[in-house]
């Protein structure tokens, strides 16, 4: 069984990191987080209470394979108590799981996987453990 602990973060694709930073930091008053890793193409993490907002710059001409959860596209991230149990549960229910090595992503903290909800929205399942 998947045992959610909290929503870890929400993520959105952006086209202009500096314009986005001015909006989230300058207008909405969120603080830039310096303790979170970023993708090479750019973006920012912003503190939003007990959760975070991650804005990720899209690469020029970037195309995501159809039918695959998109780790760097819009998604919500759910922190789980037991990553291995969550992975087992998802696979046992026929849910297609994308792991970092499947997506060419280097994870620098914790463990992550991505799935689609029934409407095709990308959900990240993660743990810091």
C-alpha positions as CSV (number, residue, x, y, z in Angstrom):
1,X,0.0,0.0,0.0
2,X,1.2,3.5,-0.8
3,X,1.4,5.5,2.4
4,X,1.5,9.3,1.6
5,X,3.2,11.5,4.2
6,X,2.9,15.0,2.5
7,X,2.9,16.9,-0.7
8,X,6.5,17.6,-1.3
9,X,6.3,20.1,-4.2
10,X,4.6,21.2,-7.3
11,X,6.5,21.9,-10.5
12,X,5.8,23.9,-13.7
13,X,7.6,24.4,-17.0
14,X,8.7,28.0,-17.7
15,X,10.3,29.8,-20.6
16,X,12.1,32.7,-18.9
17,X,13.7,32.0,-15.5
18,X,14.4,35.6,-14.6
19,X,10.9,36.8,-15.5
20,X,9.5,33.9,-13.4
21,X,11.8,34.7,-10.5
22,X,10.6,38.3,-10.5
23,X,7.0,37.1,-10.4
24,X,7.3,34.4,-7.6
25,X,9.9,36.3,-5.5
26,X,9.1,39.9,-6.3
27,X,5.4,39.8,-6.6
28,X,4.2,36.8,-4.6
29,X,6.9,37.2,-2.0
30,X,8.2,33.6,-2.0
31,X,11.8,33.0,-1.1
32,X,14.3,31.3,-3.5
33,X,15.6,28.1,-2.0
34,X,19.3,27.6,-2.3
35,X,19.4,24.1,-0.7
36,X,17.7,22.3,-3.6
37,X,19.4,21.0,-6.8
38,X,18.2,22.3,-10.1
39,X,18.1,20.9,-13.6
40,X,20.9,22.0,-16.0
41,X,18.5,23.9,-18.2
42,X,17.7,26.3,-15.4
43,X,14.9,27.3,-13.1
44,X,14.3,27.9,-9.4
45,X,12.9,26.4,-6.3
46,X,10.7,28.6,-4.1
47,X,9.7,28.1,-0.5
48,X,5.9,27.9,0.0
49,X,5.3,27.1,3.7
50,X,5.8,23.4,4.3
51,X,6.1,22.7,0.6
52,X,7.9,24.0,-2.5
53,X,7.3,25.2,-6.0
54,X,9.8,24.1,-8.6
55,X,9.9,26.1,-11.9
56,X,11.9,24.3,-14.6
57,X,13.0,26.0,-17.8
58,X,12.0,24.1,-21.0
59,X,14.6,23.2,-23.5
60,X,14.2,24.7,-27.0
61,X,12.3,22.1,-29.1
62,X,12.0,19.7,-26.2
63,X,9.7,16.8,-26.9
64,X,8.5,14.3,-24.3
65,X,7.8,10.8,-25.6
66,X,4.0,10.2,-25.8
67,X,2.6,8.2,-23.0
68,X,5.5,8.7,-20.7
69,X,5.3,10.6,-17.3
70,X,7.4,13.7,-17.7
71,X,9.8,14.2,-14.7
72,X,10.6,17.8,-15.6
73,X,7.1,18.9,-16.7
74,X,4.2,20.0,-14.6
75,X,3.6,17.6,-11.7
76,X,2.8,17.2,-8.1
77,X,5.3,15.3,-5.8
78,X,4.0,13.1,-3.0
79,X,6.3,12.1,-0.2
80,X,5.8,8.5,0.9
81,X,6.8,6.6,4.0
82,X,8.1,3.5,2.2
83,X,9.4,3.9,-1.4
84,X,9.9,0.3,-2.1
85,X,6.4,-0.6,-0.9
86,X,5.0,2.2,-3.0
87,X,6.9,0.9,-6.1
88,X,5.7,-2.6,-5.5
89,X,2.1,-1.4,-5.1
90,X,2.1,0.7,-8.2
91,X,3.6,-2.1,-10.3
92,X,1.2,-4.7,-8.8
93,X,-1.7,-2.5,-10.0
94,X,-0.4,-2.3,-13.6
95,X,0.8,1.3,-13.3
96,X,3.7,2.2,-15.6
97,X,6.5,3.6,-13.5
98,X,9.4,5.8,-14.8
99,X,12.5,5.6,-12.6
100,X,15.3,8.3,-12.9
101,X,17.6,6.0,-14.9
102,X,14.7,5.5,-17.4
103,X,14.4,9.2,-17.9
104,X,18.2,10.0,-17.9
105,X,17.9,11.9,-14.7
106,X,20.6,12.0,-12.0
107,X,19.0,12.1,-8.6
108,X,21.0,14.0,-6.0
109,X,18.8,13.5,-3.0
110,X,16.4,10.8,-2.0
111,X,14.6,8.4,-4.3
112,X,12.1,9.3,-7.0
113,X,9.7,7.7,-9.5
114,X,7.0,9.1,-11.8
115,X,3.6,7.8,-12.9
116,X,0.5,9.1,-14.6
117,X,-2.8,9.5,-12.9
118,X,-5.9,8.3,-14.9
119,X,-6.1,11.6,-16.8
120,X,-2.4,11.6,-17.8
121,X,-1.1,14.0,-15.2
122,X,2.4,13.3,-14.0
123,X,2.8,12.4,-10.3
124,X,6.2,12.1,-8.7
125,X,6.4,9.6,-5.8
126,X,9.4,10.3,-3.6
127,X,11.2,10.0,-0.4
128,X,14.3,11.6,1.2
129,X,15.3,8.2,2.6
